């Protein structure tokens, strides 16, 4: 343990990678189904059946702190934690984040990505692409001796360059045999500040960027978080391990993500 952070062995990281790759595989599978006219409930059922029947894994979100579904589907102004529903039907021009987590042999895998439903608007495309770039900028900072402040600063710098705002109430997290553990990974910060990274740390980097102001509001369902000004929001997420000479992304998407290259 380092300041309450669990340091994983090489064998541990291999198990985390296995779970992470299963989560990534779910996002690869669901992509062709994200089309106008589909309900987020239908997408949830497909993901649940794939995790249970194809992968032989456990949907980590089902029942987690009372959450009722397998995936989280955050559409347009939803920042995070959108609950799939038969009433929420995707339409052309929507952007949606699908967030999935699985458990395999006691280890958690957690990743999310954005999807375009048909052709997005100019602002929506720029927001989604900038958020992806911001996540990569944060990942590139991960190495022994760097700090979480370095990671947050890199993400914040990309967002501010494009005049987007970084959500501050929700952050990345340590992960392993526990879904959410230390450290908290903020998506803003100052270089040189915060936890110093060591080999064996495993955590998610999952920036949420808003096209408008950073303020958010929790809906009455107790889960869904929206932008207070109703502006668009986007998020991407990878699991990352700190290695002796840098970092390793544990949730690489099979075949990349369309125009988004694998990292």
Rosetta blueprint (number, residue, H / E / L):
1 X L
2 X E
3 X L
4 X L
5 X E
6 X L
7 X L
8 X L
9 X L
10 X H
11 X H
12 X H
13 X H
14 X H
15 X H
16 X H
17 X H
18 X H
19 X H
20 X H
21 X H
22 X H
23 X H
24 X H
25 X H
26 X H
27 X H
28 X H
29 X H
30 X H
31 X H
32 X H
33 X H
34 X L
35 X L
36 X L
37 X L
38 X L
39 X E
40 X H
41 X H
42 X H
43 X H
44 X H
45 X H
46 X H
47 X H
48 X H
49 X H
50 X H
51 X H
52 X H
53 X H
54 X H
55 X L
56 X L
57 X L
58 X E
59 X E
60 X L
61 X L
62 X L
63 X L
64 X H
65 X H
66 X H
67 X L
68 X L
69 X L
70 X L
71 X E
72 X E
73 X E
74 X E
75 X E
76 X L
77 X L
78 X E
79 X E
80 X E
81 X L
82 X L
83 X E
84 X L
85 X L
86 X L
87 X L
88 X L
89 X E
90 X L
91 X L
92 X L
93 X L
94 X L
95 X E
96 X E
97 X E
98 X E
99 X E
100 X E
101 X E
102 X E
103 X E
104 X E
105 X L
106 X L
107 X E
108 X E
109 X E
110 X E
111 X E
112 X E
113 X E
114 X E
115 X E
116 X E
117 X L
118 X L
119 X L
120 X L
121 X L
122 X H
123 X H
124 X H
125 X H
126 X H
127 X H
128 X H
129 X H
130 X H
131 X H
132 X H
133 X H
134 X H
135 X H
136 X H
137 X H
138 X H
139 X H
140 X H
141 X L
142 X L
143 X L
144 X L
145 X L
146 X L
147 X E
148 X H
149 X H
150 X H
151 X H
152 X H
153 X H
154 X H
155 X H
156 X H
157 X H
158 X H
159 X H
160 X H
161 X H
162 X L
163 X L
164 X L
165 X E
166 X E
167 X L
168 X L
169 X L
170 X L
171 X L
172 X E
173 X E
174 X E
175 X L
176 X L
177 X L
178 X L
179 X L
180 X L
181 X E
182 X E
183 X E
184 X E
185 X E
186 X L
187 X L
188 X L
189 X L
190 X L
191 X L
192 X L
193 X L
194 X L
195 X L
196 X E
197 X L
198 X L
199 X L
200 X L
201 X L
202 X E
203 X E
204 X E
205 X E
206 X L
207 X L
208 X E
209 X E
210 X E
211 X L
212 X L
213 X L
214 X L
215 X L
216 X E
217 X E
218 X E
219 X L
220 X L
221 X L
222 X L
223 X L
224 X L
225 X E
226 X E
227 X E
228 X L
229 X L
230 X L
231 X L
232 X L
233 X E
234 X E
235 X E
236 X L
237 X E
238 X E
239 X E
240 X E
241 X E
242 X E
243 X E
244 X L
245 X L
246 X E
247 X E
248 X E
249 X E
250 X L
251 X L
252 X L
253 X L
254 X L
255 X L
256 X L
257 X E
258 X L
259 X L
260 X E
261 X L
262 X L
263 X L
